[in-house]
Amino acid sequence: MRLSSLMTLFFLSSFVIFAQNNTIPAGEKLLYTATYNMSGLLNELAQVTMETSEVKTSNSTLLKLKCSAVTFSKWDNFFKIRDLYESYVSPKTLTPYLYNRDINEGGYEKFMKYKYNHKSNTVSSLMRKKRRDGTFWEVNETVKIGSSTRDIVATLYHIRNMDIHKANIGDSQNLTVLFDNKESVVRVQYVSKETINTAIGKKECYKLSISVNNSNVLKGNNDNLIWLTADANKVPVYAKFKIPVGNGELKIKSATGLKN
């Protein structure tokens, strides 16, 4: 199983491209428990952390969006996961400028870096991958992208800046996400409003379904769902997913440093 497939649950974007950020502050931290179906039983496999911080450069101030996944210690001997995803974005618009992905999943190691050039609509990509003999090989590539294409993490956070309250149930949107140097079209549909119980309280939520065109990452038409709080923070509190090797869930444990 690839936990990166689990992260695909969040491949969403705004109905407005590069809208003003009124939702994501620096200093926010969200904790989740990831469960996976093993032999017919859902087992708590890993902790997923999403956190933000301010980063000052010589030219500007950026917002660092960091997502990490770590298996609980009892599972490390079975399938050890240490994954890190980072995107550095404009704090005003969430426009991405730099992306890093560093994964270690059961001994499979891979590193990706994107540097965005929004004037030319290109990404300078560096991929470093571990061979079976323990050595690494690197590939540098320039990738042409669309004007609204984003990486996983920038997309993940940009969802919460959507004006979902302006959408009608049944509305859908096709979005473009860059993953492993390839653009994928993701269809997001607003299914309903639903109130659910979570570790941070009883929450009225927007329920969205997610599908990826021409991909085997996610299976089924209505098997991949995410619930966002129907408030100004739009916190992802629960998700269900189905991938080729099984199905699982993400449940929120705690949320601190929210803007609203």
GIURGI-V505785 format. One record per backbone hydrogen bond with DSSP energy under -0.5 kcal/mol. NH is the residue of the N-H (numbers start at 1). CO is the residue of the C=O. If there is no record, write none. Layout:
[[NH | CO] [NH | CO]]
This chain:
[[3 | 1] [5 | 2] [6 | 2] [7 | 3] [8 | 4] [8 | 5] [9 | 6] [10 | 7] [11 | 8] [12 | 10] [19 | 16] [21 | 92] [22 | 20] [25 | 23] [27 | 52] [28 | 25] [29 | 256] [30 | 50] [31 | 254] [32 | 48] [33 | 251] [34 | 46] [35 | 33] [35 | 249] [36 | 43] [37 | 247] [38 | 36] [38 | 41] [41 | 38] [43 | 36] [43 | 41] [45 | 34] [45 | 43] [46 | 34] [47 | 70] [48 | 32] [49 | 68] [50 | 30] [51 | 66] [52 | 28] [53 | 64] [55 | 62] [57 | 60] [62 | 55] [63 | 89] [64 | 53] [64 | 62] [65 | 63] [65 | 87] [66 | 51] [66 | 64] [67 | 85] [68 | 49] [69 | 83] [70 | 47] [71 | 81] [72 | 45] [75 | 72] [76 | 72] [76 | 73] [78 | 75] [79 | 75] [80 | 76] [82 | 104] [83 | 69] [84 | 102] [85 | 67] [86 | 100] [87 | 65] [88 | 98] [89 | 63] [89 | 87] [90 | 95] [91 | 61] [94 | 90] [97 | 88] [98 | 88] [99 | 114] [100 | 86] [101 | 112] [102 | 84] [103 | 110] [104 | 82] [105 | 108] [106 | 80] [106 | 104] [108 | 105] [109 | 107] [110 | 103] [111 | 128] [112 | 101] [113 | 126] [114 | 99] [115 | 124] [116 | 97] [117 | 122] [121 | 117] [122 | 117] [123 | 143] [124 | 115] [125 | 123] [125 | 141] [126 | 113] [127 | 139] [128 | 111] [129 | 137] [130 | 109] [131 | 135] [134 | 131] [137 | 129] [139 | 127] [141 | 125] [143 | 123] [143 | 141] [145 | 121] [149 | 146] [150 | 176] [155 | 151] [156 | 152] [157 | 153] [158 | 154] [159 | 155] [160 | 157] [161 | 158] [162 | 159] [164 | 162] [166 | 163] [167 | 164] [170 | 190] [171 | 168] [173 | 188] [175 | 186] [177 | 184] [178 | 150] [179 | 177] [179 | 182] [182 | 179] [184 | 177] [186 | 175] [186 | 184] [187 | 211] [188 | 173] [188 | 186] [189 | 209] [190 | 171] [191 | 189] [191 | 207] [192 | 207] [194 | 205] [196 | 194] [196 | 203] [198 | 201] [199 | 252] [201 | 198] [203 | 196] [203 | 201] [205 | 194] [206 | 228] [207 | 192] [207 | 205] [208 | 206] [208 | 226] [209 | 189] [210 | 224] [211 | 187] [213 | 185] [213 | 211] [215 | 212] [219 | 242] [225 | 223] [225 | 240] [226 | 208] [227 | 238] [228 | 206] [229 | 235] [230 | 204] [231 | 229] [237 | 227] [237 | 235] [238 | 227] [239 | 250] [240 | 225] [241 | 248] [243 | 246] [244 | 216] [246 | 243] [248 | 241] [249 | 35] [250 | 239] [251 | 33] [252 | 237] [253 | 31] [254 | 31] [256 | 29] [259 | 23]]
